[in-house]
Amino acid sequence: MLIGEVARRSGVSARMLRHYESLGLVRPSGRTGAGYREYSDADIRRIFHVESLRALGMSLREIGRALDDPDFAPATIVGDLVRATRERIAAETELLTRLRRIDAAGPADWEDVLQVVALLQALGSQSAGARQRAALAVADEVPVPVEALVEAVLRESEPNVAGALRWALARSGAGGPALLAEGLGSPVAAVRERAVRALAELPGEGAAARLRAALGHPDAVVRGHAALALGARGEADAVPALVDLVVAGRDDTGAADVLGVLAGDAPAAERIATALAERLADAATDAPARGRLTQALAAVPGPTAARVLGELSRDADRAVALTATYVLRLRDAR
């Protein structure tokens, strides 16, 4: 079969067939009387073998070794191809993400495109200062898609930069709560904490709804941050989790302050005092926790809190009794 017919049937151009011949990959077995290349059935099979291996991403040099070296081990090259393909997919996925974010920013001209690209690069900089400046620029200068801000928030470990990013995210508009809620499902504890802290600073019902759902989260740190944020917004559903914070001794001062704010009306004060009293009476509550619960009662008005403090002033634990006595004197003075 002559080269033109081979090219037509195989889909490989005559120019490429000549290139294969120059590399020694596929040499036509014969020549016609006029000197034209003539390919045998075996030559054509080899052409298809070359094309099949090219489709796997192998170089022509690797293909030549694979077809001519009987000791060539395919596992090594296939493993290399798998790694190279994963790297290429990751790079192309990153490029696609960046392009989508630029598109979402709605650039009006190429100057806008360049500004968004520069800002996205700055958000991923190794320099904490550069990342912080980028976060501040997001709110004041260049619109950046919420997805990029949320990604930056969830990976940021520097406290000052994280604060700037949360501030920028709070000013960025809709979309943040749903994306941050996904971060609450991360297997990494630090990412979950960053997500709930960012949710706590977002305004609106969307963020509040995610925080309410987070009160039942299996991670106690997530529950605690959600409770503090909701309590500060005046939501009574946060009370049990706030009491848990007091017992655990984690953000207990902040939790006690929020409980005091929530106890602003008589029914709420009675519910909070009852919740604190129940934990004080629980045999599983250790001595330090009982001391913190007693201190938390100081900010709760009403007869139930006064009664419980009176009982605690005679408690067998001297530290608890002294704390309760001191709190009662302060209440009397007020």
Buried (B, 14 or more C-beta within 10 A) or exposed (E): BBBEEBBEEBEBEBEBBEBBBEBEBBEBEEEEEEEEBBBEEEBBEBBEBBBEBBEEBBEBEBBBEBBEEEEEEEEEBEEEBEEEEEEEEEEEEEEEBBEEBBEBBEBEEEEBBEBBBEBBEBBBEEEBEBBBBBBEBBBEEBBBBBBBBBBBBBBBEEEEBBBBBBBBBBEBEEBBBBBBBEBBEBEEEEBBBBBBBBBBBBEEEBBBBBBBEBBEBEBEBBBBBBBBBBBBBEBBEBBEBBBBBBBBBEBBEBBBBBBBEBBEEEEBBBBBBBBBBEBBEEEEBEEEBBBBBBBBBBBBBBEBBBEBBEBBBEBEBEEBBBBBBBBBEEBEEE
